[in-house]
Amino acid sequence: MKLFAFLFVLLLPVLRLQAERVNQEGRVLGPLPVVTSPILFNTTNADTVLAAMQIFPASNPWNEDISRRPVLTNSDAMIARILSDLTPNHRKLMAEYEMNFVLVPDGQPRVQIKFLNFPDESDLDGGTSPYGSYPITTNLPVEMWPAQTGSQTLSQWQTSGADGDRHAIMVAPGSGFIWETWETRRTGTNWQASNGAKFNLNSNQQRPTGWTSGDAAGLPMFPALVRFDEAERGMVEHACRLVVKRTRFNHFIYPATHFAAPSANTDPNLPAMGQRLRLKSAFVIPANWTKEEKAVLLGLKKYGALVADNGSVFSISVTPDDRWPAKCFNHLRNVGITNFEVIQTTGPN
């Protein structure tokens, strides 16, 4: 009897871990709340759900601890190329207030959405080309709202003729699926977008090689976003989404599935889509920087950032949450590109 009690004490931590859900950071997730009605990203209700979510398996590239991965042999040359491609005032890290999302119930009614440009590389999810069948809510937020859209209401921004990528993201925490679109717009009661992509957050399975998504690299955006709830906890627990000026033609690295570069971009020192950069361990995070900045920089040291798109800045994507304290990411502009290094990435196995 004493031996049984002794063995039970030894096994108790293992049994507890099996009963509890623990993410890649070692944080206990707790029970996942049931979403019964659409929840916008910038609310305490969303924070509670997000804090309990396992966003992709712990073995997924987005959740991979790359802090000890070896540096790519041409890392210095690649960093120099990324630097020289940008204008002098864009050679620092920027936090771009961009992608938002809505959490939806598993039974959220489906809405027809027309894919205008890439229906052949879209997940129709029950629709008939060029139409998809997506769980679009009446309060579906479109990229940049509300922090970057002035006094416009959500309804006004949904129908706005303003240019831009206009990404939209729907997340079903219960079933573990996300749907992402870009150039998303409501016209009357109808919806349209350039492309639609569906990802299974419970699996490492990828969409078809060569397919684009809301991101030029074919990657999902939701798992890469710096969110309010995780910054409040003090750690970004995943890789970030990185934008650089130019990428390499006909090259993409796992988990990317798509390239977006002209045929002239053959320089081997240009980053490929999916290339992973890491903030150097020697970078000292100042003690007086904000907890939001510290959370981002700690994440960039441990999980890094994946090249996902081309643009005019060196940036990561932050949710346009109106709860962020004013100027809470401003110090990131003191982090130069030379504080990063390019690492040797791992494959699907």
Secondary structure, DSSP 8 states (H G I E B T S, - for coil): -HHHHHHHHHHHHHHHHHHS-B-TTS-B--------S-EETTSHHHHHHHHT---S-TTSGGG---TT--B-TTHHHHHHHHHHHS-GGG-BEEEEE----EE--TT---EEEEESS-GGGS--TT--TTEEEE---TT---TTTTTTSTT--HHHHHT----S---EEEEETTTTEEEEEES-EEETTEEEESEEEEEETT------TT---SSTTS--SGGG-B-HHHHHHT---S-EEEEES---TT-B-TT-------TT---TTS--BT-EEEE-TT----TTS-HHHHHHHHHHHHT-EEEEEE-SSEEEEE---TTS-TTTTGGGGG-BGGGEEEB------
